[in-house]
């Protein structure tokens, strides 16, 4: 019976989670952020290479600088904490597979955030300014590759959840 409740909780988290773009001023506890990252690192990776690395941004000054590098500046500025998700080039073995692993890591973090009562938003548009992001964060240009940022905080977003198209729109073929 407990197994069934756990299975149902996983599906509920997947179906209920949505991108949150507005946050309360309250900062999440550092231990909670570390717990989310721990959930992230349990994502699958090819050859178990675990190429993801994180930059946790609490600094208002750094958030302001990062905000200038994306059209989603308001989300960046107002998020109590940001997580930069990077790939360690020394750990990578295949560009596409490693980016897929980073996506799985990010999804784990998003689901863990939702389960913990936090709101989160996956931000990718900032990738266009990857080199400038690394300068702002004082990261070596050749060592890390930016995968995304995650904005995190306690939700203050009353907007409605978006819908999904029916499943049959996505199935190409069933053989």
N, C-alpha and C positions, 0 to 999 in steps of 0.2 A: 504494500500500500504506500509506504514512504517513497519507494522508487517512482511510482506513478505520480505522486505530488511533485517530486523533483523534476521529472520529465515535463510535466505541465508548466512548472515555473520557468523552465528554460524556454519553452515555446511562448509563454506569456511575455517574457522579457524581450524576445526577438520581435514579437508583434506589437508590443507597446512602446518600445524605444523609438524616439524621434530626435531630430536635431534641435537642440535648444540654443538660441542665439541671444537671450537676455538673461541676466543673472542678478541675484541679490548681492549686496556689498560684502556679505560674509565670506571669508576665505575658508576653504575646506582645510581640515587638519592634514598636516604633512604625512602622518601615518596612513591616512586614508588614500592619499595620492600614491604613496609607495605600494599600497595594496592593489590599486588599479594597475600600476606598472607590473606588479607581480603577475596579475591575471594576463597582462599583455604578453609577457615572456613565455607563457605556456602555450602560445600559438604554435602551430606546426611550421617547420622550416625545412627546406631541402637539406639532406645530409645532417640534420639537426645543427646547422651552423649558427643559428640564433644571431643573425646579423644586426638586429635592431639595437639602437642606442638612443638615449633620451636626454633632452635638455629641459629642465623644469624651470619655468620663468615665473617668478613671483614679483620681480622688480617692475614698478610702474614706469620707470625710465626706459627700460628695455622694451616693455610692451609698446610704449609710444613710438620708439624707433622701428619696431616690427610693423606697427600699424601703418606707418608711412609706406610700406612696401606691398600693400594689398588694397584692393577696393573694399574688402571686408574689414576696414579699419575700426569701425565701431565695435564689432564683436571682439576683436583683439584687445582694444583699449579697455573694454568693460569686463572682460573675463577676469575673475579673481586669480586664475592660474592658467598658464599655457603649458602644454607639453609639446616640444618639438620632437618628432620621430625621425630619426636618421638611420641610415644604413652604414655600417662600418665597412669600407671598401676592402679592408684586409680580410674580412670574414666572408665576403661575397664570393660566390662561384658562378652565378648565372643571373644576369640582370633582371630578366622577367620573373624568374622563380623567387628571387630575393625580394622584389617589389610585391609579389603576391603574398609572401610571408609577412611583409610589413603591413599589408592590408588586413591580414588575419589578426595580427598583433593589435592593430588599431581597433578592429571590430571587437576584440576581447575587452579592450579598455572601455569602449563605448558601452558595451553591455554591462560591465562591472560598475561603471559610473551610474548607469540607470538603476541597477539593482541596489546601489548604495544611496540613492536619493539625490544624486547629482545630475545636472544637465550637462550635455557635451555636444560639441559640433566639430566635425571633421572638416578642416580647412585645407584645400589643395591649391587654390588660385595663387597663393604666395610662392609657389614653385617657380614661377617665371622670374623671380628675383633671388634665386638660390644663393648666388655668390654674395649678394648684399646681406642676406640673412646670416650667412656664415661670418661675415665681417662684424655685424652687430653682436653676434654671440661669441666672437673671438674664437672661432673654430678653425682648425687647419683646413684649407680649401681642398686639398687632395685626399684627405683621410675619410671624410664623411659625405654622404649623399642624402639630401633632404627628401623625405617621403611625404610628410604632411605636418600640420600642427593640429592639436586638439585644444579647443577652448573648453574650459571646465569651470563649473560653479554651481551654486544652488539655484535652481530654476526660478525665473521670474518672467516666464513666457506663457502667455495665455492663448497664443495663436493655435489654430486648429491643426490637427495631424493631417498630413497629406494622405491621399489614397494610393492604392496600387491598382494597376490594370489586372484583369482576370488572368489567372494562371495560364489558361489556354493560349493567350497572346504570346507567351514566351516559349512554348514547346514547339520546336522545329519539326521533330519527327519522333515517333515512338515505334520502334521496330520489334 
